[in-house]
Amino acid sequence: MTDAVGSIDKPDAQDEAAESKKSRKGGKRGKKGPLARLALFYRQIVAELRKVVWPSRSQLTTYTTVVIVFVVIMIGLVTVIDYGLDEVAKYVFG
């Protein structure tokens, strides 16, 4: 059966049977105990961490320096704006 875009036809009985099997909970993952699921979780964490491209020491130093300089600039900018607004408030309200 070919469906047109936006079709509101109901799926065939075979499609419904296939969807009901897919949406069923359980399976291999559902039958494991809590310790087995926890062990699987940690194995997956280790596998993902092995995929990470870690920065070298010089890259890490550069990134850290850039962040610290940016934060110092932002602190200075906020301080100047705060001081300016403070002076404007004192002038307006006495």
Secondary structure, 3 states (H helix, E strand, C coil): CCCCCCCCCCCCHHHHHHHHHHHCCCHHHHHCCHHHHHHHHHHHHHHHHHHCCCCCHHHHHHHHHHHHHHHHHHHHHHHHHHHHHHHHHHHHHC
